Amino acid sequence: MSVSVVWFREDLRVSDQPALLAAVQRGNPVICLYILDTGGASDWSLGAASKWWLHFALLDLAEQLRERGASLLIRKGDSERILNEVIDNYEVDAVFLNRRYEPAIARRDAVIKAALVARGVSVESFNSALLFEPWEIRSKTGTAYKVYTPFFKMALSKGLPEVKGSVRRMSGVRLKADANEGVEALGLLPMVPWDEGFYEEWNPTRNGAEIELGCFLEKTVSGYARTRDIPSLKGTSRMSPYLHFGQIGPREIVNRLSVGGEGSGEHVYLKELLWREFAYHVLFHFPDTPQKPLQKRFEAFAWRGDEMDLDAWKRGKTGYPIVDAGMRELWATGWMHNRVRMIVGSFLVKHLLLPWNQGARWFWECLVDADLASNTLGWQWIGGCGADAAPYFRIFNPMIQGAKFDPDGDYVRKWVPELKALPTKHLHAPWEATDSELSAAGIELGADYPHRIIEHKAGRDRALATFRCLKEHAG
């Protein structure tokens, strides 16, 4: 009997998994295959934090498949070569996969599909990752959207899709003894244990996704419109890494969401899920955006190239407590609260005049939810150079942002403990404290905590002057 292959990628689940469901419904034995691709198809190979998450997600997927009668075949290398080897070794006549939308990956997949079809293998692809395909949402004139609100309204007008079902049992294939490299052989975990905080923060399994989502829907979503901006609270769903790796699908989430009226927590959360859809829409229609700004005039922007400033930002040593707290949270947990992502992004791009691309690369390395579409859209938004972007001249004041969204200082005290004894009124601007207040808190600026890397007004004025030059150049 001929064999079907399900090629797993960023769809590491067995429920609402259309490629797996279609293969099982075909009735033939199934090989479940995961390939850690080293063929160089993309410039965006996995960052260190993503590798950590993937290690445990694959172990969990293998267990889910075992419970349903199949094994997970794990290989490392060039995807096309390995697919052809598996096809030759197991009499495969059909390959099922869920689509990827990153430009380089999509191009590679098209080449692989054409080659497999040419040799007589059926290839079927499906949508697992999104509520809507990036090409399904179009303006009334047939063009792609660059502004979110009309995209959101058009998406809602189409109605939200239902889940595709779950696989309970399948007929697996006995793998050859030397075929499976296994998760450990992929070398995804770090040699130096910088990831200790990840284990306390995350459960990177399907069950972890279910627990996080259940807690969010039961306790948090009703107040989401208010709590989502407070970084000291667990006021967000924390679904982003699970969605990225496909351990839960967006259809599964929206089908459990009781969407209320406009302004309700449920409605605001739905808008966040569709912001993710918008990110994929923009990436699909404007595939150069991971490297180039959507607004072409910013290609001439006079960025600085200060490695010392970049390093201080990465290490959480800028002298601005809310910025430093965010960067330290990122390093310790592989995640950062979304409000703080905007604050640290604005600081890098505007106060320090360092390129948004450099911020995007650091986030890619450090985030467990590193996602090319969302990362690109977010950084171009804060840089003022992308779709529906905040104007470049909108420059976040770190002290005001800190006082507004961390008014009691709980977030800063957690991640910048050297400031914890400082009175709250000075916590977001320690340079305003008197010598006696600093001494009482056991703080010497420049020793225990760094001086500001740049004064706020000076950074703001420099950014605005650079932007004015850009406008004059463009004019």
C-alpha positions as CSV (number, residue, x, y, z in Angstrom):
1,M,0.0,0.0,0.0
2,S,1.3,3.5,-0.8
3,V,2.2,5.9,2.0
4,S,1.3,9.5,2.8
5,V,3.7,12.0,4.3
6,V,2.6,14.8,6.5
7,W,5.4,17.4,6.5
8,F,5.1,19.3,9.8
9,R,6.6,22.8,10.1
10,E,5.1,25.5,12.2
11,D,1.9,23.5,12.8
12,L,3.0,21.2,15.7
13,R,-0.4,19.9,16.8
14,V,-3.0,17.2,16.0
15,S,-6.2,19.2,16.4
16,D,-7.4,21.7,13.7
17,Q,-4.4,20.5,11.7
18,P,-5.8,20.2,8.1
19,A,-2.8,18.6,6.5
20,L,-2.8,15.8,9.0
21,L,-6.5,15.4,8.9
22,A,-6.5,15.1,5.1
23,A,-3.8,12.5,5.1
24,V,-5.5,10.4,7.7
25,Q,-8.8,10.7,5.9
26,R,-7.1,9.4,2.7
27,G,-6.9,6.0,4.5
28,N,-3.3,5.2,3.8
29,P,-0.5,4.7,6.3
30,V,1.0,8.0,7.4
31,I,4.6,9.2,8.0
32,C,4.7,12.3,10.2
33,L,7.9,14.1,9.2
34,Y,9.7,17.1,10.7
35,I,12.8,18.6,9.0
36,L,15.1,21.1,10.6
37,D,16.0,22.8,7.4
38,T,19.7,23.7,6.9
39,G,19.4,24.4,3.2
40,G,19.8,28.1,3.5
41,A,16.4,29.0,2.0
42,S,15.9,31.9,4.3
43,D,18.1,34.6,5.9
44,W,16.0,34.2,9.1
45,S,17.2,30.9,10.6
46,L,15.9,30.1,14.0
47,G,17.0,32.3,16.9
48,A,18.3,30.8,20.1
49,A,15.1,31.3,22.1
50,S,13.0,29.8,19.3
51,K,15.3,26.8,19.2
52,W,14.7,26.3,22.9
53,W,10.9,26.3,22.4
54,L,11.1,24.1,19.3
55,H,13.0,21.4,21.2
56,F,10.1,20.9,23.7
57,A,7.4,21.4,21.1
58,L,8.8,18.6,19.1
59,L,9.0,16.3,22.1
60,D,5.4,17.1,22.9
61,L,4.3,16.5,19.3
62,A,6.0,13.2,19.2
63,E,4.1,12.1,22.3
64,Q,0.8,13.3,20.9
65,L,1.4,11.3,17.7
66,R,2.5,8.2,19.7
67,E,-0.8,8.3,21.5
68,R,-2.6,8.2,18.2
69,G,-0.6,5.3,16.7
70,A,2.2,7.1,14.8
71,S,5.8,8.2,15.2
72,L,7.5,11.5,14.4
73,L,10.3,11.1,11.9
74,I,12.9,13.9,12.6
75,R,15.6,14.8,10.2
76,K,18.0,17.7,9.7
77,G,19.3,19.0,6.4
78,D,18.0,20.2,3.1
79,S,14.2,19.8,2.9
80,E,14.0,18.8,-0.8
81,R,16.7,16.2,-0.4
82,I,15.2,14.7,2.7
83,L,11.7,14.6,1.2
84,N,13.0,12.7,-1.8
85,E,14.9,10.2,0.4
86,V,11.7,9.5,2.5
87,I,9.7,9.2,-0.7
88,D,12.2,6.6,-2.1
89,N,12.5,4.7,1.1
90,Y,8.8,4.3,2.0
91,E,6.9,4.2,-1.4
92,V,5.3,7.6,-0.8
93,D,2.9,8.8,-3.4
94,A,1.4,11.9,-1.6
95,V,2.7,14.7,0.6
96,F,0.5,16.9,2.7
97,L,1.6,20.2,4.3
98,N,0.3,23.4,5.7
99,R,1.4,26.6,3.9
100,R,4.2,28.9,5.1
101,Y,4.0,32.6,4.1
102,E,7.5,33.9,4.6
103,P,8.7,35.0,1.2
104,A,11.8,32.8,0.9
105,I,10.1,29.8,2.4
106,A,7.1,30.2,0.1
107,R,9.5,30.3,-2.9
108,R,11.3,27.2,-1.7
109,D,8.1,25.3,-1.2
110,A,6.9,26.1,-4.7
111,V,10.1,24.7,-6.1
112,I,9.8,21.6,-4.0
113,K,6.1,21.1,-4.9
114,A,6.9,21.4,-8.7
115,A,9.8,18.8,-8.4
116,L,7.6,16.3,-6.4
117,V,4.7,16.6,-8.8
118,A,7.1,16.1,-11.7
119,R,8.1,12.8,-10.3
120,G,4.5,11.7,-9.8
121,V,3.9,12.5,-6.2
122,S,0.7,14.3,-5.2
123,V,1.2,17.4,-3.1
124,E,-1.6,19.1,-1.2
125,S,-1.3,22.2,0.9
126,F,-3.6,23.8,3.4
127,N,-4.1,26.8,5.7
128,S,-3.3,26.0,9.3
129,A,-1.8,29.2,10.7
130,L,-4.3,31.9,9.8
131,L,-8.0,32.7,10.0
132,F,-7.7,34.1,6.4
133,E,-5.2,33.5,3.7
134,P,-3.2,36.7,3.0
135,W,-4.8,37.0,-0.5
136,E,-8.4,36.6,0.7
137,I,-8.7,40.0,2.3
138,R,-8.7,42.7,-0.4
139,S,-10.0,46.3,-0.6
140,K,-13.0,47.1,-2.7
141,T,-10.7,48.1,-5.5
142,G,-8.8,44.7,-5.3
143,T,-5.6,46.1,-3.7
144,A,-3.8,45.0,-0.6
145,Y,-4.3,46.9,2.6
146,K,-1.7,49.2,4.2
147,V,-4.0,50.4,7.0
148,Y,-5.3,48.1,9.7
149,T,-8.8,49.4,10.5
150,P,-10.3,48.8,7.0
151,F,-8.5,45.5,6.9
152,F,-10.1,44.5,10.2
153,K,-13.6,45.5,9.1
154,M,-13.3,43.6,5.8
155,A,-12.0,40.5,7.6
156,L,-15.0,40.6,10.1
157,S,-17.4,41.0,7.2
158,K,-16.3,37.6,5.9
159,G,-17.1,35.8,9.2
160,L,-14.8,33.8,11.4
161,P,-13.9,30.3,10.2
162,E,-14.7,27.1,12.2
163,V,-12.1,24.5,13.4
164,K,-11.3,21.7,11.0
165,G,-11.5,18.8,13.4
166,S,-9.0,16.6,15.4
167,V,-7.2,13.3,14.7
168,R,-7.9,10.6,17.2
169,R,-6.2,7.6,15.6
170,M,-4.0,7.0,12.5
171,S,-2.2,4.2,10.8
172,G,1.5,4.9,11.3
173,V,4.5,3.5,9.4
174,R,7.2,1.4,11.1
175,L,10.3,3.6,10.6
176,K,13.6,2.1,9.6
177,A,16.0,1.7,12.5
178,D,18.5,4.3,11.3
179,A,16.0,6.8,9.8
180,N,15.1,8.9,12.8
181,E,17.7,11.4,14.1
182,G,15.5,12.4,17.1
183,V,15.0,15.7,18.8
184,E,18.3,15.6,20.8
185,A,20.4,15.3,17.6
186,L,19.1,18.6,16.4
187,G,21.1,20.4,19.0
188,L,18.5,23.0,19.8
189,L,19.3,23.6,23.5
190,P,22.1,26.0,24.4
191,M,25.4,24.7,25.6
192,V,25.7,27.5,28.2
193,P,22.6,27.5,30.4
194,W,21.4,31.1,29.8
195,D,17.9,29.7,29.5
196,E,17.2,28.9,33.1
197,G,14.4,31.5,33.4
198,F,12.6,30.0,30.5
199,Y,11.7,26.9,32.4
200,E,10.0,28.9,35.2
201,E,8.1,31.1,32.7
202,W,6.9,28.6,30.0
203,N,5.3,25.3,29.4
204,P,6.0,24.9,25.7
205,T,3.5,22.1,25.0
206,R,0.0,21.8,23.7
207,N,-1.2,21.4,27.3
208,G,0.7,24.6,28.2
209,A,-1.3,26.4,25.5
210,E,-4.6,25.0,26.8
211,I,-3.8,26.1,30.3
212,E,-2.7,29.6,29.3
213,L,-5.8,30.1,27.1
214,G,-8.2,28.7,29.6
215,C,-6.8,30.9,32.4
216,F,-7.0,33.9,30.0
217,L,-10.6,33.3,28.9
218,E,-11.8,32.6,32.5
219,K,-10.0,35.3,34.4
220,T,-8.5,37.9,32.2
221,V,-10.2,38.6,28.9
222,S,-13.2,40.5,30.2
223,G,-10.7,43.2,31.5
224,Y,-8.3,42.9,28.6
225,A,-8.9,46.4,27.3
226,R,-7.5,47.7,30.5
227,T,-5.0,45.1,31.7
228,R,-3.2,44.5,28.4
229,D,-1.1,47.7,28.9
230,I,0.1,46.9,32.4
231,P,3.3,45.0,32.2
232,S,3.4,44.0,35.9
233,L,0.1,42.0,35.4
234,K,-0.6,38.8,33.5
235,G,-3.1,40.8,31.5
236,T,-2.5,39.3,28.1
237,S,-3.2,35.9,26.6
238,R,0.5,34.9,26.1
239,M,-0.6,32.9,23.1
240,S,2.0,34.3,20.7
241,P,4.6,31.5,21.0
242,Y,2.0,28.8,20.8
243,L,0.5,30.4,17.7
244,H,3.8,30.8,16.1
245,F,4.8,27.2,16.4
246,G,1.3,26.1,15.6
247,Q,0.7,24.3,18.9
248,I,-2.7,26.0,18.9
249,G,-4.4,27.5,15.9
250,P,-6.2,30.8,15.6
251,R,-9.4,29.1,14.6
252,E,-9.3,27.2,17.9
253,I,-9.0,30.4,19.8
254,V,-11.7,32.5,18.1
255,N,-14.1,29.5,18.4
256,R,-13.7,29.7,22.2
257,L,-14.0,33.5,22.3
258,S,-17.4,35.0,23.1
259,V,-16.9,38.3,21.3
260,G,-18.8,41.1,23.0
261,G,-19.6,44.6,21.8
262,E,-17.0,47.1,20.5
263,G,-14.7,48.1,23.4
264,S,-15.2,44.9,25.3
265,G,-12.2,42.9,26.3
266,E,-13.2,40.1,23.9
267,H,-13.6,42.5,21.0
268,V,-10.2,44.2,21.7
269,Y,-8.5,40.8,21.9
270,L,-10.1,39.8,18.6
271,K,-8.6,42.9,17.1
272,E,-5.2,41.8,18.4
273,L,-5.6,38.4,16.7
274,L,-6.5,40.1,13.4
275,W,-3.5,42.4,13.8
276,R,-1.5,39.2,13.5
277,E,-3.4,38.4,10.3
278,F,-2.7,41.9,9.1
279,A,1.0,41.3,9.6
280,Y,0.9,38.2,7.3
281,H,-1.2,40.2,4.8
282,V,1.5,42.9,4.7
283,L,4.4,40.4,4.5
284,F,2.7,38.5,1.7
285,H,2.0,41.5,-0.5
286,F,5.2,43.4,0.3
287,P,7.8,40.6,0.6
288,D,10.8,43.0,0.9
289,T,9.7,44.5,4.2
290,P,11.8,42.2,6.4
291,Q,14.8,44.0,4.9
292,K,13.4,47.3,3.6
293,P,11.0,49.8,4.9
294,L,7.5,49.8,3.3
295,Q,7.7,53.6,3.1
296,K,10.6,53.9,0.6
297,R,11.6,57.4,1.7
298,F,13.0,55.8,4.9
299,E,15.7,54.0,2.8
300,A,17.5,57.4,2.9
301,F,17.2,57.9,6.6
302,A,20.4,58.9,8.3
303,W,20.7,56.1,10.9
304,R,23.7,56.0,13.3
305,G,25.9,53.0,13.7
306,D,26.9,53.2,17.4
307,E,27.7,49.6,18.6
308,M,28.2,50.7,22.2
309,D,24.7,52.2,22.3
310,L,23.3,49.1,20.7
311,D,25.0,46.9,23.2
312,A,23.8,49.0,26.1
313,W,20.2,48.7,24.8
314,K,20.5,45.0,24.4
315,R,21.8,44.5,27.9
316,G,19.3,46.8,29.6
317,K,21.9,49.4,30.6
318,T,20.5,52.5,29.0
319,G,19.8,54.4,32.3
320,Y,16.0,54.5,31.6
321,P,14.4,52.1,34.0
322,I,11.3,51.1,31.9
323,V,13.5,50.4,28.9
324,D,16.1,48.4,30.9
325,A,13.3,46.4,32.6
326,G,11.9,45.4,29.3
327,M,15.3,44.4,27.8
328,R,16.1,42.3,30.9
329,E,12.7,40.6,30.8
330,L,13.4,39.7,27.2
331,W,16.7,38.1,28.0
332,A,15.5,36.3,31.1
333,T,12.2,34.9,29.8
334,G,12.3,35.0,26.0
335,W,9.3,37.4,26.0
336,M,8.4,41.0,26.5
337,H,5.1,42.7,27.3
338,N,3.7,44.3,24.2
339,R,3.4,47.8,25.6
340,V,7.1,47.6,26.7
341,R,8.1,46.3,23.2
342,M,6.8,49.6,21.9
343,I,8.7,51.6,24.5
344,V,12.0,49.9,23.9
345,G,11.5,50.0,20.2
346,S,10.8,53.7,20.2
347,F,13.9,54.3,22.3
348,L,16.2,52.4,20.0
349,V,14.9,53.9,16.8
350,K,14.4,57.5,17.9
351,H,16.4,58.3,21.0
352,L,19.4,56.3,19.8
353,L,18.8,56.7,16.0
354,L,19.7,53.1,15.5
355,P,18.1,51.1,12.6
356,W,14.8,49.3,13.2
357,N,16.4,46.3,11.5
358,Q,18.9,45.9,14.3
359,G,16.1,45.8,16.9
360,A,14.2,43.3,14.8
361,R,17.3,41.0,14.6
362,W,17.8,41.1,18.4
363,F,14.2,40.4,19.0
364,W,14.4,37.5,16.5
365,E,17.3,36.0,18.5
366,C,15.8,36.5,21.9
367,L,12.0,36.0,21.6
368,V,10.3,32.6,21.9
369,D,7.5,34.0,19.8
370,A,9.8,35.4,17.1
371,D,7.6,35.5,14.0
372,L,8.8,37.2,10.8
373,A,5.5,38.8,9.9
374,S,4.7,40.2,13.4
375,N,8.3,41.1,14.2
376,T,8.6,43.0,10.9
377,L,5.3,44.8,11.2
378,G,5.9,45.8,14.8
379,W,9.3,47.2,14.2
380,Q,8.3,49.1,11.1
381,W,5.3,50.4,13.0
382,I,7.4,51.8,15.8
383,G,10.0,53.1,13.3
384,G,7.3,55.1,11.5
385,C,8.3,53.5,8.2
386,G,5.8,50.6,7.7
387,A,2.1,49.9,7.3
388,D,-0.3,51.9,9.4
389,A,2.8,53.1,11.3
390,A,3.0,55.5,14.2
391,P,4.3,58.7,12.7
392,Y,8.1,59.0,13.2
393,F,7.7,62.2,15.1
394,R,5.6,60.4,17.7
395,I,8.4,59.7,20.2
396,F,7.6,57.9,23.4
397,N,8.7,59.6,26.6
398,P,10.1,56.7,28.7
399,M,9.4,58.5,32.0
400,I,5.8,59.2,31.1
401,Q,5.3,55.7,29.7
402,G,6.7,54.2,32.9
403,A,4.6,56.3,35.2
404,K,1.5,55.7,33.2
405,F,1.8,51.9,32.7
406,D,3.9,51.0,35.8
407,P,2.6,53.5,38.3
408,D,3.6,51.6,41.4
409,G,6.9,50.5,39.9
410,D,6.2,46.8,40.3
411,Y,7.6,45.9,36.8
412,V,10.7,48.0,37.1
413,R,11.5,46.8,40.7
414,K,11.2,43.2,39.4
415,W,13.6,43.5,36.5
416,V,15.8,46.4,37.7
417,P,16.2,45.3,41.4
418,E,19.1,47.7,42.0
419,L,16.5,50.5,42.0
420,K,13.9,48.7,44.2
421,A,14.5,50.9,47.3
422,L,14.1,54.1,45.4
423,P,10.9,56.1,46.2
424,T,8.3,55.4,43.5
425,K,8.1,59.1,42.5
426,H,11.7,58.8,41.2
427,L,11.7,55.2,40.1
428,H,11.2,56.1,36.4
429,A,13.6,59.0,36.5
430,P,16.3,58.2,39.1
431,W,18.5,61.1,38.1
432,E,15.8,63.4,39.6
433,A,16.3,61.9,43.0
434,T,18.4,63.9,45.5
435,D,21.8,62.7,46.7
436,S,20.3,61.8,50.0
437,E,17.4,59.9,48.4
438,L,19.9,57.9,46.3
439,S,22.1,57.3,49.2
440,A,19.2,56.1,51.4
441,A,18.3,53.6,48.6
442,G,21.9,52.4,48.3
443,I,22.3,53.7,44.8
444,E,25.2,55.5,43.2
445,L,24.3,56.5,39.6
446,G,27.1,55.5,37.3
447,A,28.1,52.6,39.6
448,D,25.1,50.7,40.8
449,Y,22.9,51.9,37.9
450,P,24.1,53.6,34.7
451,H,23.7,57.2,33.9
452,R,21.3,57.9,31.0
453,I,22.8,57.0,27.7
454,I,21.3,60.2,26.3
455,E,19.2,62.9,27.8
456,H,15.5,62.6,26.7
457,K,15.2,66.1,25.2
458,A,18.5,65.8,23.4
459,G,17.5,62.4,21.9
460,R,14.1,63.7,20.9
461,D,15.5,66.8,19.3
462,R,18.1,64.8,17.4
463,A,15.5,62.4,16.1
464,L,13.2,65.2,14.9
465,A,16.0,67.1,13.2
466,T,17.0,63.9,11.4
467,F,13.4,63.3,10.3
468,R,13.2,66.9,9.1
469,C,16.3,66.4,6.9
470,L,14.7,63.2,5.5
471,K,11.5,65.2,4.5
472,E,13.6,67.9,2.9
473,H,15.6,65.3,1.0
474,A,12.4,63.5,-0.1
475,G,10.9,66.9,-1.2
